[in-house]
Amino acid sequence: MREVTLSTGKTVKVSPLKGKDVRELASMPRAENWDVLFDTLGRAGFKREELDELPFPDVLAINKALTAETYGLEEEIKN
């Protein structure tokens, strides 16, 4: 689990996606809009209404932490 500190000072915890979520997301066609991002964060337990109220850089920071927690970071894999 990772923690992300938002621009508001609030800290949110980010857990990895489950295997079924990764498979379902991988089978979806690639979107050219942000729907997949919000769907992914929704699968991780973040409500769209909550995300809609955050500055977008915070949404991206949560997504980055989710990706790192689910798939690992290259730096972490090397260690």
N, C-alpha and C positions, 0 to 999 in steps of 0.2 A: 504494500500500500504506500502511496505517495501523498504528500501534502502540497497543496498549491496555495500560496498567499495571493489573494486578489488585490486589486488596486484599492479596494475599500478597506483593506486591513483584515478582512475575514479570511480564515483558512478553511479550505475544503479538502476532504480526503477523497482520493481517487484509487479505486480498485481495478484490477484487470477485468477485461471482458471474459465471458465464459466461452468455451470452445464452440458451442452451438451458435453464439452470436458472431464469432469470427467467420464461421462457415457461411452463415446466412448473409453477412455483409459481403463476403468474397463472391457470392453468387449473384449479387445485385449488379445491374448494369452501372457503369461509371456515369455519374451525374456531372453535369457542367454547372451545377449550382451548389448551394450550401446545404441542401436537404440531407445528404448523406452524413455530413458533419453532425447535424442536429439529431439524426436518427441514431448515430453511433453514441453520442453523449446520452441520449435517452435510454439506450440499452444499458448504459453504465449507471443509470439511476438519477440522472439530472433531468429535471422537468423543464420543458420548453419555456414555460412562463418564467421560471427563475433565470434561465439563460438569456431570455429576451431583455431582461432588466440589467444585465451586466454589460460593461464596455466590451466591445468585440475582442480587444487584446486579451482580456481575461478568459473569454470563451476559447480562444486559441491556446492559451496557456493550459487550460484544463484538458483540451484535446491532446496537446503535446504530452502531458503527464500520463494520460490514458494510453496513448500509443506506446510510450516508453514502458509503462507498467505491463501492458499486454504482450508486446513483442520484444521488449528489451532494447537497450541502446547499444550502439556499436561499441562505445567505450566500455560498457559493462560486460559485454560478451567477450571482449579481449582479456579481461581480468580473470 
